[in-house]
């Protein structure tokens, strides 16, 4: 990725889907250092160094132009069935198989500085990045969430940030057309940093496992599990409540030991709602929470809002919850993540935008680690009702501990390989990529989650040798810093569709 910005003219049909295409190329330009000039298909000589046409031209037709030119074939996704059919674009699965390739040569017909890509990479990228399926389909699990199994795509689709890779391939082909050379394949030539980026996050849901009113619940669960676990739960509960044993959820000392060892700042998501129901078990003015808030601020950690269960369906609650947390924490609250990963599209993003929240980090599947939006790092989500980007950033969650232990049911001794693969996928060859991980303090219950705490501790200790740790707000700063590098090219609004 060059440090000098290149002016890119985007020719697109002036129909109701033009904002979707503009949205996609604006993100592409921000990440790969292009200034995008959006023009009508009839513009004879756009003031740009290279042209991209997105149209439903007959197969094999090559663009006629004096400029270096890439044509992308437009399929049927942006058509009459848009908003009615949950099916992905026809080319998406084939494009996914080629995402790790360098360049788009398997799908491109090229003559010198002119190329035609015979696959709708624009629609495929938009389908994932916009969360189109969540918007169209009403299918949810018992907690009101979209699972990976609800999306009509094979599970391996989520193992790579596909849109990042498709953008990389587009950039490689465009740079090659500009220089009339083969696509660049060396990562160092593309400007991709060798250092991986990790964002360590913690949702604080429960701070105590055993309380006088809930011992029976844990004993019953233990009895159902068999092997004498009911008796073990009763014994541990008595020891904790008598002060002889530390509650397993009170693992913050252990967590800070790990963080200090690897020099890792964190982002804590704290609830601003009253305890009870599906929500937390703490009040913000309790001694435990006051201590945690002070400790986090002192350590340079970030505090963000963990939106309540109810706010997943009633986003209007977020304003009061954010205000309560800001008052208790004595700091501005600029980030959010929804409890249970429950959110409404586009209502939750709109509510957060209205409050001036800078970013959300809810966007991940609870049942599978990976890349729900096909993206790693920051991006602005798209409002499919208004056909415009939201003003709040999304930083997708790549993986959480409960996903590995409960949903994917990976034994702790095998989780290390899964974590390493996701870290590599999130960061390698991906400009701005980040591995966002959710580590709950409840993992301190080593009886319920045997081996996981030790696995996470080992993983992040090893990763710290080649990775850097940043808060989610720091990642936003870096993303926003890409917006205005260089002078750019003139964007003639009169020519914009």
ROLUM-288925 format. One line per field, with one value per residue (C-alpha): residue in one letter; x, y, z. Coordinates in steps of 0.1 Angstrom, whole numbers, m for minus. Layout:
# residues N
resn: c(A/...) $
x: c(X/...) $
y: c(Y/...) $
z: c(Z/...) $
This chain:
# residues 497
resn: c(X/X/X/X/X/X/X/X/X/X/X/X/X/X/X/X/X/X/X/X/X/X/X/X/X/X/X/X/X/X/X/X/X/X/X/X/X/X/X/X/X/X/X/X/X/X/X/X/X/X/X/X/X/X/X/X/X/X/X/X/X/X/X/X/X/X/X/X/X/X/X/X/X/X/X/X/X/X/X/X/X/X/X/X/X/X/X/X/X/X/X/X/X/X/X/X/X/X/X/X/X/X/X/X/X/X/X/X/X/X/X/X/X/X/X/X/X/X/X/X/X/X/X/X/X/X/X/X/X/X/X/X/X/X/X/X/X/X/X/X/X/X/X/X/X/X/X/X/X/X/X/X/X/X/X/X/X/X/X/X/X/X/X/X/X/X/X/X/X/X/X/X/X/X/X/X/X/X/X/X/X/X/X/X/X/X/X/X/X/X/X/X/X/X/X/X/X/X/X/X/X/X/X/X/X/X/X/X/X/X/X/X/X/X/X/X/X/X/X/X/X/X/X/X/X/X/X/X/X/X/X/X/X/X/X/X/X/X/X/X/X/X/X/X/X/X/X/X/X/X/X/X/X/X/X/X/X/X/X/X/X/X/X/X/X/X/X/X/X/X/X/X/X/X/X/X/X/X/X/X/X/X/X/X/X/X/X/X/X/X/X/X/X/X/X/X/X/X/X/X/X/X/X/X/X/X/X/X/X/X/X/X/X/X/X/X/X/X/X/X/X/X/X/X/X/X/X/X/X/X/X/X/X/X/X/X/X/X/X/X/X/X/X/X/X/X/X/X/X/X/X/X/X/X/X/X/X/X/X/X/X/X/X/X/X/X/X/X/X/X/X/X/X/X/X/X/X/X/X/X/X/X/X/X/X/X/X/X/X/X/X/X/X/X/X/X/X/X/X/X/X/X/X/X/X/X/X/X/X/X/X/X/X/X/X/X/X/X/X/X/X/X/X/X/X/X/X/X/X/X/X/X/X/X/X/X/X/X/X/X/X/X/X/X/X/X/X/X/X/X/X/X/X/X/X/X/X/X/X/X/X/X/X/X/X/X/X/X/X/X/X/X/X/X/X/X/X/X/X/X/X/X/X/X/X/X/X/X/X/X/X/X/X/X/X/X/X) $
x: c(0/16/17/7/m31/m42/m74/m99/m130/m159/m185/m217/m253/m274/m301/m312/m282/m256/m252/m243/m216/m203/m202/m181/m156/m152/m142/m119/m103/m98/m80/m59/m51/m73/m94/m126/m144/m179/m191/m219/m213/m214/m186/m161/m130/m130/m103/m86/m56/m75/m112/m134/m167/m194/m220/m240/m222/m224/m199/m165/m170/m139/m141/m130/m109/m76/m72/m61/m94/m110/m145/m164/m193/m226/m248/m285/m281/m287/m321/m358/m352/m331/m345/m368/m345/m319/m298/m262/m249/m242/m204/m198/m188/m165/m149/m143/m123/m100/m97/m62/m49/m26/m45/m77/m61/m81/m113/m99/m95/m67/m52/m24/m38/m74/m90/m125/m133/m160/m175/m196/m171/m189/m222/m205/m185/m216/m237/m213/m202/m237/m251/m277/m289/m296/m317/m337/m342/m361/m346/m331/m322/m339/m320/m329/m295/m284/m262/m238/m260/m288/m269/m272/m234/m210/m194/m158/m169/m165/m129/m114/m121/m132/m139/m105/m89/m112/m102/m65/m69/m86/m58/m32/m49/m54/m18/m8/m29/m14/21/12/29/19/1/23/25/51/33/61/55/18/27/11/27/44/32/m2/m28/m47/m76/m83/m118/m138/m176/m184/m217/m214/m189/m199/m208/m221/m246/m269/m299/m285/m266/m295/m293/m257/m262/m291/m269/m241/m266/m277/m241/m235/m203/m208/m207/m237/m219/m188/m208/m224/m190/m174/m204/m201/m164/m169/m197/m179/m148/m125/m123/m123/m153/m142/m157/m136/m106/m96/m63/m54/m64/m43/m13/m16/m22/8/30/22/17/m18/m44/m79/m114/m139/m176/m196/m234/m252/m286/m299/m291/m315/m331/m307/m285/m256/m255/m239/m247/m223/m220/m210/m176/m165/m174/m160/m127/m127/m135/m107/m83/m91/m87/m54/m41/m49/m77/m108/m143/m172/m210/m223/m259/m285/m306/m336/m317/m312/m349/m354/m323/m338/m326/m290/m290/m299/m275/m246/m253/m253/m220/m203/m213/m200/m168/m162/m152/m168/m181/m175/m178/m205/m212/m246/m251/m255/m245/m282/m288/m313/m304/m304/m320/m291/m266/m290/m294/m257/m251/m277/m258/m225/m210/m179/m179/m197/m181/m211/m206/m197/m214/m220/m218/m187/m155/m146/m157/m194/m191/m162/m141/m113/m107/m129/m156/m188/m218/m245/m281/m300/m333/m319/m292/m264/m235/m241/m219/m208/m179/m181/m152/m162/m157/m135/m139/m150/m141/m177/m179/m149/m160/m198/m208/m178/m171/m134/m114/m90/m60/m71/m83/m47/m47/m81/m70/m38/m56/m81/m53/m34/m65/m75/m41/m19/m20/m48/m42/m58/m67/m72/m79/m107/m111/m136/m122/m148/m138/m162/m135/m119/m143/m118/m141/m168/m142/m113/m80/m93/m78/m44/m48/m57/m28/m3/m17/m15/19/33/15/29/63/51/19/9/m21/m43/m77/m107/m105/m69/m79/m105/m79/m57/m86/m98/m62/m64/m93/m73/m38/m26/m44/m66/m85/m114/m148/m172/m206/m224/m211/m218/m248) $
y: c(0/32/63/85/85/76/91/64/72/48/45/31/30/59/37/33/10/36/45/9/9/43/30/0/19/47/21/5/38/47/14/12/48/59/90/79/101/88/95/86/58/84/105/105/116/114/134/103/81/49/40/12/4/m16/m26/m55/m54/m85/m112/m107/m70/m50/m13/13/39/57/53/21/5/m23/m35/m55/m75/m67/m96/m99/m92/m54/m59/m66/m93/m70/m68/m97/m127/m137/m156/m144/m133/m161/m155/m153/m189/m190/m157/m170/m200/m175/m150/m161/m158/m128/m108/m116/m132/m165/m143/m115/m111/m86/m68/m45/m18/m30/m58/m73/m93/m119/m121/m97/m89/m57/m74/m102/m78/m57/m87/m95/m60/m46/m74/m79/m112/m98/m71/m93/m124/m126/m159/m158/m182/m183/m153/m132/m135/m143/m174/m184/m214/m190/m176/m197/m200/m228/m225/m221/m188/m172/m183/m155/m117/m122/m85/m75/m100/m91/m54/m65/m84/m54/m31/m55/m56/m18/m11/m36/m19/15/2/m23/m49/m83/m81/m74/m105/m96/m85/m60/m43/m39/m21/m47/m45/m76/m68/m83/m62/m76/m59/m76/m70/m80/m81/m78/m97/m114/m107/m135/m171/m179/m158/m168/m168/m188/m218/m241/m233/m243/m275/m286/m280/m300/m329/m329/m331/m362/m376/m360/m325/m314/m322/m304/m273/m274/m277/m249/m226/m231/m223/m192/m178/m185/m166/m196/m196/m168/m167/m182/m152/m128/m133/m97/m101/m130/m111/m81/m104/m116/m81/m66/m95/m88/m50/m53/m25/m37/m24/m33/m33/m25/m26/6/m11/m24/m60/m88/m109/m116/m87/m84/m91/m58/m21/5/20/m13/m15/m42/m21/11/m8/m22/11/29/0/1/39/38/10/29/6/18/17/12/4/m31/m26/m45/m75/m52/m27/m53/m49/m14/6/37/24/29/66/62/32/51/81/60/44/77/92/61/59/96/95/98/66/63/26/m1/m38/m54/m80/m116/m100/m90/m60/m48/m38/m8/5/m2/16/45/48/47/73/96/96/103/69/64/27/m6/m40/m64/m77/m114/m147/m162/m197/m195/m176/m157/m128/m121/m91/m105/m78/m74/m40/m9/1/21/m2/5/15/m5/13/48/36/55/47/50/75/50/27/m11/m31/m68/m93/m121/m146/m150/m176/m189/m196/m220/m237/m239/m236/m249/m273/m273/m289/m264/m283/m279/m243/m229/m239/m223/m191/m190/m195/m167/m143/m150/m146/m113/m96/m112/m96/m74/m36/m24/m59/m66/m97/m87/m112/m114/m128/m130/m129/m159/m180/m180/m208/m235/m263/m253/m243/m266/m255/m225/m198/m214/m217/m181/m170/m190/m179/m141/m145/m162/m138/m107/m115/m105/m86/m52/m47/m17/m6/m3/35/34/12/38/66/47/40/76/87/70/93/124/113/134/160/136/144/167/152/168/165/174/141/120/97) $
z: c(0/m12/10/m20/m27/m62/m77/m87/m108/m101/m129/m116/m128/m114/m98/m62/m55/m63/m26/m19/m44/m33/3/m6/m27/m1/24/m1/m8/28/35/4/m1/m30/m34/m50/m76/m82/m117/m141/m167/m196/m182/m212/m194/m156/m138/m124/m128/m131/m138/m124/m141/m124/m149/m163/m197/m220/m210/m224/m234/m226/m217/m243/m226/m227/m189/m170/m165/m145/m152/m126/m139/m121/m113/m102/m65/m69/m85/m80/m53/m31/4/m3/m7/19/m6/m11/m45/m69/m70/m33/m26/m56/m46/m11/m25/m42/m14/m3/m39/m48/m74/m93/m123/m121/m126/m148/m185/m190/m220/m210/m187/m191/m172/m167/m136/m144/m109/m89/m61/m53/m44/m25/m4/2/13/41/51/53/74/47/60/95/78/56/76/109/119/154/182/216/228/198/180/145/145/118/110/101/71/40/35/44/78/65/50/84/89/68/66/30/22/35/11/m18/m13/m12/m45/m61/m50/m64/m98/m99/m90/m117/m143/m134/m140/m167/m146/m130/m96/m66/m44/m17/15/23/m11/m2/31/53/88/101/137/146/164/194/211/244/257/288/292/329/333/367/395/419/412/446/465/493/469/441/456/449/412/410/430/407/376/392/400/363/352/373/387/421/408/428/460/448/440/475/491/471/477/515/514/493/514/546/533/532/494/468/444/410/392/412/388/382/401/379/348/357/363/327/313/331/319/283/286/273/278/277/270/297/288/320/324/333/339/372/381/377/350/321/332/356/393/404/410/398/433/450/465/440/410/424/429/394/378/396/389/351/349/368/346/314/303/285/299/276/278/279/267/287/276/271/250/223/215/229/220/236/269/259/267/304/307/292/314/346/336/327/361/380/360/360/323/289/275/237/230/234/231/235/262/248/214/209/187/162/126/120/153/176/154/150/188/194/166/181/215/199/207/186/181/187/190/190/155/160/160/194/181/159/160/129/108/106/84/64/79/104/119/118/93/92/90/65/72/46/53/47/22/39/63/100/119/145/138/140/153/148/176/162/190/226/252/256/219/221/253/250/213/194/223/216/245/261/249/213/215/210/174/168/184/164/131/139/150/118/97/114/109/82/48/60/63/96/107/143/165/189/217/245/278/306/342/347/330/365/372/363/373/348/322/328/312/293/315/313/275/271/294/274/240/248/264/233/210/228/212/178/185/199/222/218/231/208/209/198/169/159/161/136/113/113/106/72/61/49/39/10/m11/m30/m62/m69/m62/m87/m69/m102/m117/m86/m92) $
